[in-house]
Amino acid sequence: MKFSSAISFLLVGTAAAFAPAPVSQRSSSALFMAEEGEIKPLRIGTRGSPLALAQAYETRRRLIENFPELEEDGAIEICVMKTQGDMILDKSLMELGGKGLFTKELDTALLGDEVDICVHSMKDVPTWLPDGTVLPCNLPREDTNDAFITARDEYKTIAELPDHSVIGTASLRRQAQILAQNPTLKCVNFRGNVQTRLRKLDDGVVDATLLAIAGLKRMEMQDCATAVLEWDEMLPAVAQGAIGIQCRSDDERSLKYIDALNHMDTHVCVNCERAFLEALDGNCKTPIAGQARIVDGQIVFRGLIAMPDGSVKYETEKTGAIEDAVKIGKEAGEELKAQAGDKFFEMMVEMSPQQVLGQLTK
């Protein structure tokens, strides 16, 4: 099987590489002293998937590189949590209620002082944050494109797939762009972590699937990709490939640590994309894609919205000054909202999950 060795290697590696360091003698540095004199570690909240853990440990590594005192035993703790989105895999995100399903439990832990910072895949973070929290930090962004994956690599692009091929994807954004290219293709709801999806592909449940190449790279599984799709073939999701770090707004210690990790170019592009999404009031019923990059000292943004079946698509492209990134994203969203008209969005709200998906869960 094409992916079995890669999956087995990752699972074995996960057990060793992601195992929390034993908590023994902790640093006596004043940085970790609570009011009562008890040593207080920096607690990182994360989901428990292999990808989420890879991102949490990347954050840990960068913290230690910038603050050597954090290398002391017990100075950092990784706190793993299960979200509702992780536990319910037999329904689409739209049926479950949207992207906040992957962040709600982490938000609760953060506000309850169970963790000090939370590490997120930015594309899972709603455009609103709970009161009392901020997200001031993005790590350097990975490649934002989507990977196209087939079991036997005989087809290198979506266009090469035979009519009526079955593609596994939980993303309406991907579904809409796939069906816009070939309406005979069938998209089926395909959830679970990366390893689960690749195993299903190996087992012949579907003919092809799409995953963010960023996630594959972070788990050193990029060789599983048949091809990496350019924006013209598959425009990525808002904030795809970006890691965000959230903390309480009044937590000066955590703010000091994560401010040092912020990658400004990534932060600017992500803020532009999220302003676009916010202007559209995007939800999991509406296929939305949006990407910004900095080219020759300017922000270049591309965005699209579409019907789930790919029959209608609206696109925009804008360029402007970096300091106007949020304004550019907002204006792009407002432009597409005007192009599509109220009726388009009313249809998105009125459609049932079954009407939008038109598919069975696999």
C-alpha positions in Angstrom: 0.0 0.0 0.0 1.3 3.4 -1.0 0.8 5.2 2.3 1.1 2.4 4.9 4.8 2.9 5.5 4.5 6.6 5.9 1.6 6.3 8.3 3.4 3.6 10.4 6.5 5.7 10.5 4.7 8.8 11.7 2.7 6.9 14.3 5.9 5.4 15.7 7.6 8.7 15.6 4.7 10.5 17.2 4.9 8.2 20.2 8.5 9.1 20.8 8.9 12.6 19.5 5.7 14.0 21.0 5.9 12.3 24.4 5.9 15.0 27.1 9.2 15.4 28.8 9.2 14.1 32.3 8.5 16.7 35.0 11.4 16.5 37.4 13.3 19.4 38.9 11.9 22.6 37.5 13.7 25.9 37.0 14.1 28.1 40.0 14.1 31.2 37.7 11.9 34.0 38.9 10.1 33.8 35.5 8.3 30.7 36.7 7.5 31.7 40.3 3.9 32.1 41.2 2.8 34.5 44.0 3.0 31.7 46.6 6.6 30.8 45.4 5.4 27.8 43.5 7.1 27.2 40.2 4.7 27.9 37.3 5.4 26.4 33.9 4.3 27.9 30.6 1.3 25.7 29.6 0.6 25.2 25.9 -2.9 24.1 25.0 -3.3 22.0 21.8 -5.5 19.5 20.1 -4.2 15.9 20.1 -3.9 15.0 16.4 -0.4 14.3 15.1 -0.5 17.6 13.1 -1.6 19.6 16.1 1.1 18.1 18.2 3.7 18.8 15.6 2.6 22.5 15.6 2.7 22.6 19.5 6.2 21.2 19.6 7.3 23.6 16.8 6.1 26.4 19.1 7.9 24.9 22.0 11.1 24.7 20.0 10.9 28.3 18.9 10.2 29.4 22.5 13.3 27.7 23.7 15.4 29.1 20.9 14.3 32.6 21.9 14.3 32.1 25.7 17.0 29.6 26.8 15.6 29.5 30.3 12.5 27.7 28.9 14.8 24.7 28.2 14.8 23.9 31.9 12.9 20.7 32.9 9.3 21.5 33.5 9.5 25.1 32.1 7.0 24.2 29.4 4.1 21.8 29.6 2.1 20.5 26.6 -1.6 20.2 27.5 -3.6 18.0 25.1 -7.3 18.5 24.7 -10.0 16.9 22.6 -12.5 19.2 20.9 -16.0 18.4 19.7 -14.7 18.6 16.1 -12.2 15.9 16.9 -14.7 13.5 18.5 -17.5 13.6 16.0 -16.3 12.4 12.6 -19.4 11.0 11.0 -20.9 14.4 10.2 -19.8 17.4 8.1 -18.5 20.5 9.9 -21.5 22.3 8.5 -23.9 19.9 10.2 -21.9 20.3 13.5 -22.0 24.1 13.5 -18.8 25.4 12.0 -15.1 26.0 12.7 -15.4 27.0 16.3 -15.8 23.3 17.0 -12.0 23.0 16.9 -11.3 25.9 19.3 -14.1 26.1 21.9 -12.6 23.7 24.4 -9.2 25.5 24.1 -10.9 28.9 24.6 -12.6 27.6 27.7 -9.3 26.2 29.1 -7.5 29.5 28.3 -10.1 31.6 30.0 -10.2 29.2 33.0 -6.4 29.5 33.5 -5.9 25.8 32.7 -3.4 26.8 30.0 -1.4 29.9 29.2 -1.3 29.9 25.4 -3.1 27.9 22.7 -1.6 26.8 19.4 -4.0 26.8 16.5 -4.2 26.0 12.8 -5.3 29.5 11.8 -7.8 28.3 9.2 -9.8 26.7 12.1 -10.0 29.9 14.1 -13.2 32.0 13.8 -12.9 35.6 12.8 -14.1 36.6 16.3 -12.2 35.8 19.5 -13.7 35.4 23.0 -13.5 38.5 25.1 -10.3 38.5 27.2 -8.2 36.8 24.6 -5.9 37.9 21.8 -4.1 36.3 19.0 -1.0 38.5 18.4 1.3 35.9 16.9 1.7 33.9 13.7 4.7 31.6 13.2 6.4 31.7 9.8 4.0 30.4 7.2 4.4 27.1 5.4 3.5 26.6 1.7 -0.2 27.4 1.5 -1.2 25.3 -1.5 -3.3 22.2 -1.6 -1.8 18.8 -2.3 -3.5 16.5 -4.8 -3.2 12.8 -3.8 -4.1 9.7 -5.6 -3.4 6.1 -4.5 -1.3 5.2 -7.6 -0.1 8.6 -8.9 -1.5 7.9 -12.4 -3.3 11.3 -12.5 -1.4 14.4 -11.7 -4.2 17.0 -11.7 -7.9 17.2 -11.1 -8.4 17.7 -14.9 -6.8 14.3 -15.6 -9.3 12.4 -13.4 -11.8 10.3 -15.4 -15.4 11.4 -15.4 -17.4 10.2 -12.3 -14.2 9.7 -10.2 -14.8 10.0 -6.4 -12.9 12.6 -4.4 -12.8 12.6 -0.7 -13.0 16.1 0.9 -14.6 17.7 3.9 -14.1 21.1 2.4 -16.9 22.9 0.5 -14.2 25.3 -0.9 -12.4 22.4 -2.5 -15.7 20.7 -3.6 -16.8 23.9 -5.4 -13.5 24.4 -7.2 -13.4 20.7 -8.2 -16.9 20.6 -9.6 -16.3 23.9 -11.4 -13.6 22.0 -13.4 -15.6 18.8 -14.0 -19.3 18.6 -12.8 -19.3 14.8 -13.3 -16.9 14.2 -10.4 -18.4 13.2 -7.1 -17.2 14.7 -3.8 -17.8 12.7 -0.6 -17.5 13.9 3.0 -14.0 12.8 4.2 -13.1 13.6 7.7 -10.5 12.4 10.2 -6.8 13.2 10.7 -4.3 13.0 7.8 -3.4 9.4 8.6 -7.1 8.3 8.6 -7.7 10.0 5.2 -4.7 8.5 3.6 -5.6 5.0 4.9 -9.1 5.4 3.4 -7.5 6.4 0.1 -5.2 3.4 0.2 -8.2 1.2 0.8 -9.9 2.4 -2.3 -12.7 4.3 -0.6 -12.1 7.2 -2.9 -10.0 7.8 -6.1 -8.3 11.0 -4.8 -8.2 13.5 -2.0 -6.8 16.9 -1.3 -4.9 18.0 1.8 -3.0 21.1 2.8 0.7 20.6 1.8 1.6 22.6 4.9 0.3 19.9 7.2 2.1 17.1 5.3 5.4 19.0 5.4 5.1 19.6 9.2 4.7 15.9 9.6 7.4 15.1 7.0 4.9 13.4 4.8 5.1 15.6 1.8 6.2 12.6 -0.3 2.6 11.3 -0.1 1.5 14.2 -2.4 1.0 13.3 -6.0 1.2 17.0 -7.0 0.9 20.4 -5.4 -1.9 22.5 -7.0 -1.2 26.1 -8.0 -3.7 28.9 -7.0 -5.2 28.9 -10.5 -6.4 25.3 -10.1 -7.2 25.4 -6.4 -7.2 28.6 -4.4 -6.4 27.8 -0.8 -8.5 28.5 2.3 -8.2 31.7 4.3 -5.2 31.4 6.6 -4.2 28.0 5.3 -0.6 27.0 6.2 -0.4 29.5 9.2 0.0 28.7 12.9 -1.5 31.1 15.4 -0.8 31.5 19.1 -3.5 32.9 21.4 -3.3 34.0 25.0 -5.2 36.0 27.6 -5.1 39.7 26.9 -3.9 40.6 30.4 -1.2 37.9 30.6 2.0 39.9 30.3 4.3 36.9 30.7 2.7 35.0 27.8 2.5 38.1 25.6 6.2 38.7 26.1 7.0 35.1 25.0 4.8 34.9 21.9 5.4 38.5 20.7 9.0 37.4 20.2 7.8 34.6 17.9 5.6 36.6 15.6 6.5 36.6 11.9 5.2 39.9 10.7 4.8 39.1 7.0 2.7 36.1 7.9 0.7 38.1 10.4 0.0 40.8 7.9 -1.2 38.4 5.2 -3.3 36.4 7.6 -5.0 39.6 8.9 -5.8 40.6 5.3 -7.4 37.2 4.6 -9.4 37.1 7.8 -10.7 40.7 7.1 -11.9 39.3 3.8 -13.7 36.4 5.5 -15.2 38.6 8.2 -16.6 41.0 5.5 -18.3 38.0 3.9 -19.5 36.8 7.3 -18.2 33.5 6.1 -19.6 30.2 7.5 -19.2 26.5 6.7 -22.1 26.6 4.2 -20.3 29.0 1.9 -17.3 27.9 -0.2 -14.8 30.7 0.4 -11.1 30.9 -0.6 -8.7 33.8 0.0 -4.9 34.2 -0.1 -2.6 37.1 0.4 1.1 37.3 -0.3 3.7 40.0 -0.2 5.2 40.7 -3.6 7.7 43.5 -4.2 6.7 45.3 -1.0 3.0 45.2 -1.7 0.1 43.0 -0.6 -1.4 40.9 -3.4 -4.7 39.3 -2.5 -7.0 36.9 -4.4 -10.4 35.7 -3.2 -13.4 33.8 -4.4 -16.8 32.6 -3.3 -18.9 30.0 -5.1 -21.9 27.8 -5.0 -21.2 24.4 -3.5 -21.8 22.7 -6.8 -19.3 25.0 -8.6 -22.0 26.3 -11.0 -21.5 29.9 -9.9 -18.2 31.5 -8.9 -17.2 35.1 -8.1 -13.5 36.1 -7.9 -11.5 39.2 -7.1 -7.8 40.3 -7.0 -6.5 43.4 -5.3 -3.0 44.9 -4.7 -2.0 47.6 -2.3 0.3 48.9 0.5 1.2 46.5 3.3 -0.1 48.9 5.9 -3.5 48.7 4.2 -3.7 44.9 4.4 -6.8 44.7 6.5 -8.6 47.4 4.5 -7.7 45.5 1.2 -9.1 42.3 2.6 -12.3 44.0 3.8 -12.8 45.7 0.5 -12.3 42.5 -1.4 -15.0 40.8 0.7 -17.4 43.7 0.3 -16.8 43.6 -3.5 -17.7 39.9 -3.8 -20.6 40.3 -1.5 -22.0 43.0 -3.8 -21.2 41.0 -6.9 -23.0 37.9 -5.6 -26.0 39.8 -4.2 -28.2 39.1 -1.2 -30.0 36.2 -3.0 -26.7 34.2 -3.2 -26.1 34.4 0.6 -29.8 33.8 1.4 -29.6 30.6 -0.5 -26.5 29.5 1.4 -28.3 30.1 4.7 -31.5 28.4 3.6 -29.9 25.3 2.2 -29.9 22.3 4.5 -26.6 20.4 5.0 -27.9 17.6 2.8 -28.7 20.0 0.0 -25.3 21.6 0.2 -23.3 18.4 0.4 -25.4 16.2 -1.8 -23.3 13.3 -0.6 -22.8 10.5 1.8 -20.3 10.4 4.6 -17.4 8.0 3.9 
